[in-house]
Amino acid sequence: MNTKYKLFVLAFVLSLGLDQGTQIWARGSLRPRYPDVVTVIPNYFELRYSENTGSAFGLFRNVPNAR
């Protein structure tokens, strides 16, 4: 397998793993605090829990069975 394809697969697997890991972290530590905000840097960076109830980017959220 070509080196660039190996690097692509590695980057893909790492980004997928980081994405899933941060989602698990957010559900575990931010959901119990909802609707409170976790301030990381005052007046600049805050974390808050929210869920996307529609399809991609909230599209079709008001359409029945659109999930």
KAZI-V943916 format. One record per residue. RES is the residue in one letter. SS is DSSP state (h for helix, s for strand, l for the rest). NEAR is the number of other ideal C-beta (glycine too) atoms within 12 Angstrom. Layout:
res->RES ss->SS near->NEAR
res->RES ss->SS near->NEAR
//
This chain:
res->M ss->l near->9
res->N ss->l near->8
res->T ss->h near->9
res->K ss->h near->10
res->Y ss->h near->11
res->K ss->h near->12
res->L ss->h near->13
res->F ss->h near->14
res->V ss->h near->15
res->L ss->h near->15
res->A ss->h near->14
res->F ss->h near->14
res->V ss->h near->14
res->L ss->h near->14
res->S ss->h near->14
res->L ss->h near->14
res->G ss->h near->14
res->L ss->h near->14
res->D ss->h near->14
res->Q ss->h near->14
res->G ss->h near->14
res->T ss->h near->16
res->Q ss->h near->18
res->I ss->h near->14
res->W ss->h near->16
res->A ss->h near->21
res->R ss->h near->17
res->G ss->h near->13
res->S ss->h near->17
res->L ss->l near->23
res->R ss->h near->19
res->P ss->h near->12
res->R ss->h near->17
res->Y ss->l near->16
res->P ss->l near->11
res->D ss->l near->14
res->V ss->l near->16
res->V ss->s near->20
res->T ss->s near->13
res->V ss->s near->12
res->I ss->s near->9
res->P ss->l near->9
res->N ss->l near->8
res->Y ss->l near->8
res->F ss->s near->11
res->E ss->s near->15
res->L ss->s near->20
res->R ss->l near->18
res->Y ss->l near->21
res->S ss->l near->14
res->E ss->l near->15
res->N ss->l near->15
res->T ss->l near->15
res->G ss->l near->16
res->S ss->l near->14
res->A ss->h near->11
res->F ss->h near->9
res->G ss->h near->15
res->L ss->l near->13
res->F ss->l near->15
res->R ss->l near->16
res->N ss->l near->12
res->V ss->l near->12
res->P ss->l near->8
res->N ss->l near->9
res->A ss->l near->14
res->R ss->l near->15
//
